[in-house]
Amino acid sequence: MNNDKKLATRLSHLGRNPKQHEGFVNPPSQRGSTVILDSAEDLYSDKKSYGLEGTSTHDFLTDALNGIMDANGTILCPSGLSAITTTLLAFIKGGDHILITDSIYGPTRRFCSSVLKGFGVEAEYYDPRIGADIEKLIRPNTKLIFLESPGSLTLEIQDIPAIVNVAQKHNILTAIDDTWSAGVYFKPLNVGVDISIQALTKYQGGHSDVLLGSVSVKRDDLFKKLKETHRDLGIGVAAEEAWLCLRGLKTMILRMNHQDKVARKIASWLEKQDIVAEVIHPALPTSPDYEIWKRDFTGAGGLFSIILKDLSDAQINKMLNAYELFSLGFSWGGYESLVINCAPQLATRKDPKWTNKTALIRYSIGLEDEDDLIADLERGFAAIK
């Protein structure tokens, strides 16, 4: 479908073609390992020859994701983390230096400090608000700048156009974990980022029953390299996961817009509570990142954090255990509201202002009634007063 249609319209029509599957509105979940080819000449041709290369179900999903991300090529991975590690393994080698935002997803940091370090790759972490000053960190062997905006815990917004300009000047690749915006509220590839990564487990799946990731690019050479690495690592994705994600795409923008609206209302309510020291939500006018968010993003989804005042671990646990609607869980972007205490995850941060936080609480807003969610938050506060 042409990009002249609004995204909500495109999402209703992307990833399906009833004429190809007996008129049924949704494509089938096509399973398969073995592919039967027509001739001996086909055995070593460009035709699909094995299930790891994907089925028509996978093709429907990658076509849909290309349409959402404004990409020319997308690969699928078994999880968001797998999409990240596949990207790093595709474009980084021993002796390289990479720059990674200090607000990066924790498992990405772990992979860099364990696997990549063992391969002789040096990862240097930079202030997510560094902007064009990132140029001071570039070395002759810097090969990649890895962004995440906002970070999934502390939610700093990066000046991505400024960083991209520096990277292009030095012929350095840029990659971004864009899961927070789902490629809906921000279009990384359209501002010059080379590689856009999604944890499709989150908003795209939407129902907390999918593990899936994707990597999308505009450049043919990058897509070729990604496909080769994907093949060589033996990465496969189940057709059922791809089908479930296709189903989730149809309602994604409705869910995200609702979660965005409710999250902003709840975040604004939390700003007025005496027990809350700070609300970290880039779409609030009180955020230090508000102007950049307003310039680059069209929405915010349902994920934000707060810092509580002077509470012990026991008090925090008492609050979290008092919730009836906010479940304790590490994912986000699904239909159910979730909460976690992020403080234990901040121990590896470079910036010391985060390493001593004992009460950084992250909320993911689901599809419950907003008044019921606020009442649940009040229930948690009451448990510790």
C-alpha positions as CSV (number, residue, x, y, z in Angstrom):
1,M,0.0,0.0,0.0
2,N,1.2,3.5,-0.9
3,N,2.5,5.7,2.0
4,D,0.0,8.4,1.1
5,K,-2.5,6.8,3.4
6,K,-2.6,7.4,7.2
7,L,-0.8,4.9,9.3
8,A,-4.0,3.5,10.9
9,T,-5.3,2.8,7.5
10,R,-2.1,1.2,6.3
11,L,-1.9,-1.0,9.4
12,S,-5.3,-2.4,8.6
13,H,-4.2,-3.5,5.2
14,L,-0.4,-4.2,5.4
15,G,0.7,-7.8,5.6
16,R,-2.2,-9.4,3.9
17,N,-3.4,-10.3,0.4
18,P,-6.7,-12.3,0.4
19,K,-6.3,-13.1,-3.3
20,Q,-3.2,-15.2,-2.4
21,H,-5.0,-17.4,0.2
22,E,-8.5,-18.2,-1.0
23,G,-10.0,-14.9,-0.1
24,F,-9.6,-15.2,3.7
25,V,-8.9,-11.8,5.2
26,N,-5.8,-12.9,7.1
27,P,-2.9,-15.0,5.7
28,P,-2.3,-18.5,7.0
29,S,0.3,-19.6,9.4
30,Q,2.6,-21.5,7.0
31,R,4.8,-23.9,8.8
32,G,7.7,-25.8,7.2
33,S,11.3,-26.9,7.3
34,T,11.7,-28.7,4.0
35,V,11.1,-26.9,0.7
36,I,10.5,-29.1,-2.4
37,L,12.1,-27.5,-5.5
38,D,11.0,-28.0,-9.1
39,S,14.3,-28.8,-10.7
40,A,18.0,-29.6,-10.0
41,E,18.8,-26.1,-11.2
42,D,16.8,-24.7,-8.4
43,L,18.8,-26.4,-5.7
44,Y,21.5,-23.7,-5.7
45,S,19.5,-20.8,-7.0
46,D,18.2,-17.7,-5.3
47,K,14.9,-19.5,-4.5
48,K,14.1,-20.3,-0.9
49,S,15.4,-23.8,-0.1
50,Y,14.9,-24.3,3.6
51,G,12.5,-23.2,6.4
52,L,15.1,-21.0,8.1
53,E,14.7,-18.6,5.2
54,G,11.1,-18.1,6.2
55,T,7.7,-18.8,4.7
56,S,5.0,-16.7,3.2
57,T,3.9,-15.8,6.7
58,H,7.2,-14.3,7.5
59,D,7.2,-12.5,4.2
60,F,3.8,-10.9,5.0
61,L,5.2,-9.7,8.3
62,T,8.5,-8.3,6.9
63,D,6.5,-6.5,4.2
64,A,4.3,-4.9,6.8
65,L,7.2,-3.9,8.9
66,N,8.9,-2.3,5.9
67,G,5.8,-0.3,5.4
68,I,5.7,0.9,9.0
69,M,9.4,1.7,9.3
70,D,9.8,3.1,5.8
71,A,12.4,0.5,5.2
72,N,13.6,-1.5,2.2
73,G,14.5,-4.6,4.0
74,T,13.7,-6.3,7.4
75,I,14.9,-9.5,9.0
76,L,13.1,-11.3,11.8
77,C,14.8,-12.7,15.0
78,P,13.5,-14.8,17.9
79,S,13.5,-11.8,20.3
80,G,14.4,-8.1,20.6
81,L,17.7,-9.1,22.2
82,S,18.5,-11.4,19.3
83,A,17.8,-8.6,16.9
84,I,20.3,-6.5,18.7
85,T,23.0,-9.1,19.0
86,T,22.6,-10.1,15.3
87,T,23.1,-6.5,14.3
88,L,26.2,-6.1,16.4
89,L,27.7,-9.4,15.1
90,A,26.9,-8.4,11.5
91,F,28.8,-5.1,11.6
92,I,31.4,-5.3,14.4
93,K,34.7,-7.3,14.5
94,G,37.7,-7.7,16.8
95,G,39.6,-4.5,17.3
96,D,36.6,-2.2,16.7
97,H,35.5,0.5,19.0
98,I,31.7,1.2,19.5
99,L,29.9,4.0,21.2
100,I,26.8,3.0,23.2
101,T,24.4,5.2,25.1
102,D,24.7,4.8,28.8
103,S,20.9,4.4,29.0
104,I,21.0,1.2,26.9
105,Y,18.8,-1.8,27.5
106,G,20.6,-3.9,30.2
107,P,21.0,-7.2,28.2
108,T,22.6,-5.2,25.4
109,R,25.2,-3.9,27.9
110,R,25.7,-7.4,29.2
111,F,26.3,-8.8,25.7
112,C,28.9,-6.1,25.0
113,S,30.7,-6.6,28.2
114,S,30.8,-10.4,27.8
115,V,30.6,-11.7,24.3
116,L,31.9,-8.6,22.4
117,K,34.6,-8.0,24.9
118,G,35.8,-11.6,24.5
119,F,36.0,-10.9,20.7
120,G,38.2,-7.9,21.3
121,V,35.6,-5.2,20.8
122,E,35.7,-2.1,23.0
123,A,32.4,-0.7,24.0
124,E,32.4,2.9,25.4
125,Y,29.3,4.3,27.0
126,Y,28.3,7.9,26.5
127,D,26.0,10.4,28.1
128,P,22.6,10.0,26.3
129,R,22.2,13.8,26.2
130,I,25.7,14.3,24.6
131,G,24.3,15.4,21.2
132,A,26.9,16.7,18.7
133,D,29.6,16.5,21.4
134,I,29.8,12.8,20.7
135,E,32.4,13.7,18.0
136,K,34.9,14.1,20.9
137,L,34.6,10.4,21.6
138,I,35.2,9.2,18.0
139,R,38.4,7.2,17.3
140,P,40.0,6.0,14.1
141,N,38.5,2.5,14.9
142,T,35.0,3.6,15.9
143,K,32.7,1.6,13.7
144,L,29.2,2.0,15.2
145,I,27.2,4.3,17.4
146,F,24.3,2.5,19.2
147,L,21.4,4.6,20.3
148,E,18.3,4.0,22.4
149,S,15.9,6.9,22.6
150,P,14.5,7.1,25.1
151,G,16.3,4.6,27.3
152,S,13.9,1.9,28.6
153,L,14.5,2.7,32.3
154,T,15.6,6.3,32.7
155,L,14.0,7.5,29.5
156,E,16.5,10.2,28.3
157,I,15.7,11.4,24.8
158,Q,18.8,11.7,22.6
159,D,19.4,14.4,19.9
160,I,19.4,11.8,17.2
161,P,19.7,14.1,14.2
162,A,22.8,15.7,15.8
163,I,24.5,12.4,16.5
164,V,23.6,11.1,13.0
165,N,25.2,14.1,11.4
166,V,28.4,13.4,13.3
167,A,28.3,9.7,12.4
168,Q,27.8,10.4,8.7
169,K,30.7,12.9,8.7
170,H,33.0,10.2,9.9
171,N,31.4,7.3,7.9
172,I,30.3,5.5,11.0
173,L,27.2,3.3,11.1
174,T,24.3,4.2,13.5
175,A,21.9,1.7,15.0
176,I,19.0,2.3,17.3
177,D,16.8,0.3,19.6
178,D,13.5,2.0,18.7
179,T,11.2,-0.2,20.7
180,W,9.7,2.6,22.8
181,S,8.2,4.3,19.7
182,A,7.5,1.0,17.8
183,G,8.4,2.8,14.6
184,V,5.0,4.6,14.9
185,Y,5.9,7.7,16.9
186,F,9.4,8.1,15.5
187,K,11.0,7.1,12.2
188,P,14.7,6.6,12.7
189,L,15.5,5.6,9.1
190,N,14.0,8.9,7.9
191,V,16.4,11.0,10.0
192,G,19.4,9.1,8.7
193,V,19.8,6.3,11.3
194,D,21.2,3.3,9.3
195,I,19.6,0.4,11.3
196,S,16.3,0.4,13.3
197,I,15.7,-2.4,15.8
198,Q,12.4,-3.4,17.3
199,A,11.4,-5.8,20.1
200,L,8.2,-6.9,18.4
201,T,7.4,-8.7,21.6
202,K,6.1,-5.3,22.9
203,Y,3.6,-3.1,21.1
204,Q,3.6,-5.0,17.8
205,G,2.6,-8.3,19.4
206,G,0.6,-6.4,22.0
207,H,-0.9,-9.4,23.8
208,S,2.0,-10.7,25.9
209,D,2.2,-14.0,23.9
210,V,4.9,-13.3,21.4
211,L,8.7,-13.3,21.5
212,L,10.0,-11.7,18.3
213,G,12.4,-9.0,17.1
214,S,13.3,-7.2,13.9
215,V,16.0,-5.3,12.2
216,S,15.1,-2.8,9.4
217,V,17.3,-0.9,7.0
218,K,17.0,1.3,3.8
219,R,20.4,0.4,2.3
220,D,20.7,-2.7,0.2
221,D,24.3,-3.4,1.3
222,L,23.3,-3.4,4.9
223,F,20.4,-5.7,4.3
224,K,22.6,-8.1,2.4
225,K,25.0,-8.2,5.3
226,L,22.2,-8.7,7.8
227,K,20.7,-11.5,5.8
228,E,24.1,-13.3,5.6
229,T,24.7,-13.0,9.3
230,H,21.2,-14.1,10.0
231,R,21.8,-17.2,7.8
232,D,25.2,-18.0,9.2
233,L,23.9,-17.8,12.8
234,G,21.1,-20.2,11.9
235,I,18.4,-17.9,13.2
236,G,14.9,-19.0,12.7
237,V,11.5,-17.7,13.8
238,A,8.3,-19.8,14.2
239,A,5.5,-19.0,11.8
240,E,3.1,-18.8,14.7
241,E,5.0,-16.0,16.2
242,A,5.1,-14.1,12.9
243,W,1.3,-14.7,12.5
244,L,0.5,-13.5,16.0
245,C,2.6,-10.3,15.4
246,L,0.7,-9.7,12.1
247,R,-2.5,-9.9,14.1
248,G,-1.2,-7.5,16.7
249,L,-0.2,-4.9,14.1
250,K,-3.9,-4.4,13.1
251,T,-4.7,-2.9,16.5
252,M,-1.3,-1.5,17.4
253,I,-2.0,2.2,16.8
254,L,-5.3,2.1,18.7
255,R,-3.7,0.5,21.7
256,M,-0.6,2.8,21.7
257,N,-2.7,5.9,21.4
258,H,-4.9,4.8,24.3
259,Q,-1.9,3.8,26.4
260,D,-0.2,7.1,25.6
261,K,-3.2,9.2,26.7
262,V,-3.7,7.2,29.9
263,A,0.0,7.2,30.7
264,R,0.3,11.0,30.4
265,K,-2.8,11.4,32.7
266,I,-1.4,9.1,35.3
267,A,2.1,10.6,35.1
268,S,0.7,14.1,35.6
269,W,-1.3,12.8,38.6
270,L,1.9,11.3,40.0
271,E,3.7,14.6,39.8
272,K,1.3,16.0,42.4
273,Q,1.9,13.2,44.9
274,D,4.0,14.1,47.9
275,I,5.8,10.7,48.0
276,V,7.0,11.2,44.4
277,A,10.3,13.0,43.9
278,E,10.3,13.0,40.1
279,V,8.3,11.7,37.2
280,I,10.4,10.7,34.2
281,H,8.2,11.0,31.2
282,P,9.7,12.8,28.1
283,A,6.2,13.9,26.9
284,L,5.5,16.0,30.0
285,P,6.3,19.7,29.7
286,T,8.3,19.4,32.9
287,S,10.7,17.0,31.4
288,P,14.2,18.3,30.5
289,D,13.9,16.4,27.2
290,Y,10.4,17.7,26.3
291,E,11.5,20.1,23.5
292,I,13.5,17.4,21.7
293,W,10.7,14.8,22.2
294,K,8.2,17.3,20.8
295,R,10.5,18.0,17.8
296,D,11.1,14.4,16.9
297,F,8.2,12.3,18.2
298,T,4.5,12.2,17.5
299,G,3.5,10.3,20.6
300,A,4.8,8.5,23.7
301,G,3.2,5.1,24.3
302,G,2.6,3.8,27.8
303,L,6.1,3.5,29.4
304,F,7.5,5.9,32.0
305,S,9.3,5.9,35.4
306,I,9.2,7.7,38.7
307,I,11.6,8.3,41.6
308,L,10.2,8.0,45.1
309,K,11.4,9.9,48.1
310,D,13.6,8.2,50.7
311,L,12.1,4.8,50.9
312,S,13.7,1.6,52.1
313,D,13.7,-1.5,50.0
314,A,11.2,-3.1,52.4
315,Q,8.8,-0.1,51.9
316,I,9.1,-0.3,48.1
317,N,8.4,-4.0,48.1
318,K,5.4,-3.4,50.4
319,M,4.0,-0.8,47.9
320,L,4.6,-3.1,44.9
321,N,3.0,-6.1,46.6
322,A,-0.1,-4.1,47.5
323,Y,-1.0,-3.5,43.8
324,E,-4.0,-5.5,42.4
325,L,-3.9,-4.3,38.8
326,F,-0.2,-3.5,38.2
327,S,1.5,-6.9,37.9
328,L,5.2,-7.4,38.5
329,G,6.8,-8.2,35.2
330,F,9.8,-7.1,33.1
331,S,8.2,-6.7,29.8
332,W,5.9,-3.9,28.6
333,G,3.7,-2.8,25.7
334,G,1.1,-5.5,26.3
335,Y,-2.6,-5.2,27.2
336,E,-1.9,-5.5,30.9
337,S,-0.3,-2.9,33.2
338,L,3.1,-3.8,34.7
339,V,5.5,-2.4,37.3
340,I,9.1,-3.1,38.4
341,N,11.7,-1.6,40.7
342,C,14.5,-0.6,38.3
343,A,17.2,0.2,41.0
344,P,19.0,-3.1,40.9
345,Q,19.4,-2.7,37.1
346,L,21.2,0.6,37.4
347,A,24.4,-0.7,39.1
348,T,26.3,-0.8,35.9
349,R,25.4,2.7,34.7
350,K,28.4,5.0,34.1
351,D,26.6,8.1,35.4
352,P,26.9,8.0,39.2
353,K,23.6,9.9,39.6
354,W,21.8,6.6,38.8
355,T,23.9,4.0,40.6
356,N,22.7,5.2,44.0
357,K,19.0,5.3,43.2
358,T,17.0,3.0,45.5
359,A,13.5,3.8,44.3
360,L,13.3,4.1,40.5
361,I,9.9,2.6,39.6
362,R,8.9,1.9,36.0
363,Y,5.3,1.6,34.9
364,S,3.9,0.2,31.7
365,I,0.3,1.3,31.2
366,G,-2.0,-1.3,29.7
367,L,-5.7,-1.2,28.6
368,E,-7.4,-1.0,32.0
369,D,-9.6,1.9,33.0
370,E,-7.5,4.9,34.0
371,D,-9.4,5.6,37.2
372,D,-9.0,2.0,38.3
373,L,-5.2,2.3,37.7
374,I,-5.0,5.5,39.7
375,A,-6.9,3.8,42.6
376,D,-4.4,1.0,42.4
377,L,-1.5,3.5,42.7
378,E,-3.2,5.0,45.7
379,R,-3.5,1.5,47.2
380,G,0.2,1.1,46.9
381,F,1.0,4.5,48.5
382,A,-1.4,3.8,51.3
383,A,0.4,0.5,52.1
384,I,3.6,2.4,53.0
385,K,2.2,5.5,54.8
